[in-house]
Amino acid sequence: MSISSLPTGTTIVIRGGRALLPDGDWDQPEQVDIAIADDRIAGLAAAYDLTADAPIEVIDGNDSLVLPGFINAHYHSHDVLAKGTLEEVPLETWRLYALPPQYPPRSVEEIYARTLLGAFECLRSGMTTVQDMLTLYPYEERHLEAVMAAYEKIGIRVVFALQYADRKGLETVPFWKDVFPPELRPLLTTAAEPERQFDLIGHFEQTCLKAVPRPRVSWALGPSAPERCSTGVMQRTIELARRYNIPVYSHLYESRGMALQARMTLSDFEGRSIRQLAAEQVLDPRLNLAHSVWIARDEIELLAEHGAGVVLNPQGNLKMKCGIPPIRLLQQAGVRIGLGCDNCSCSDAQNMFVAMKLYALLAAISDPLPGPPQAALALRSAMEGGADGARLGHELGRIAVGYKADLMLVDTRDPAWTPFNSAARQLVHIEAGRGVKHVIVDGKVILRDRQLTTIDECAIYDAVAAVMPAFRRDFANISQRVAKLQPWLDQAHGQIMAAELDIDRLAPRF
Ligand SMILES: [Zn+2]
């Protein structure tokens, strides 16, 4: 074995781990020493000479896999405290629980605690970056500052967007106008549709896009969904995204109802949202469309042509009765695919191992014919796809010299890894997250031996416990409101499911 000298400035060496290199063997990865200098990967070598008396930290990588940190490419921190509160419910009903504007304003303490807790869970599952598409309602500057302070404190990387829209729920869901009596209609809006008199986009540009950069924070834009945003809002969004070269995240065709809404209202565009986005010059490589469950084949081709991507969230799609995205069609068209874990109230777990496994399994039934190996594709989506979608593919999602040192070590001294037959398949189909031992973000060890180094874990649990009585009381009130709407919600959902929908049915989306 040849011995290499350490690169200048090395602060950490991960010694002897089996590393998932971009073009390496993902079944039996080779052992590689990884040198980290400041926030970057400074060198890769078969073995570094560690005999010199240099002040470096050596992390033992023996019996470990080393891989790039996962990128949770679709996540909302606003309902972290609602994990485990709901059984399966249709999406249109669920949104009334997840984003009710009738909540009393949240305390700074609650927002800080929930942001920390969500980030902590992400780190434990090997995520080093989260794309937080956050609804703050009513918007208060101190709430945004609490979110930023929590992310800075815990040390995770964030691609941050505020979620906004300018059309109310009643106008955007099929049959709601017919079904609901007028007195109940005000209860159908959500907090993703903020006060129209407040220019949230302009405020975001002034206070975030034009402000001094924050460590480990990059900005994005979050129009809630094409049917919830006017053409003016979508065009303003993409214009800003181009000017600042930042990504855009939006929701597309998460449910059958969202596809039906497009068919019923977009007669100028053959009932297709993607055709409308293309015609309005909004389809762009910066655009990431979460879900895309009910996307049609011709729309997939348009996405590929314009370089726009999708972010799939299989956990939430199943629990919200949305269906299965056409994974194989998206892969065949070469559409960029990231993976996310979405809201805590619909996906419950911020666990990329669960997301990858479901993705690989659903791919198997999204096309009846045999296809390419899915485990490696799931991993690439969780790492490279998410990084590319965030426009950070030049520095995140891969183990390569010059890239950010955002890495995790997975302990392979575990029944899940014995015998060690394939890194890719065992990561996707067997590992559930308990093996994540160390997590490094920006060159700093944030999780060491499964423990946070940046903040006392007990302080997070205590902070959450302190805010839960108020949250539980308010969530119970919201649940009572939604329960009153249930007969009409069920009636509208029945009509949505019974309506004709023009879509090819190769994939069993329901
Ligand atoms: Zn979402």
Residues whose N, C-alpha, C, O or C-beta is under 5 A from the ligand:
A	BS01	ZN	D342
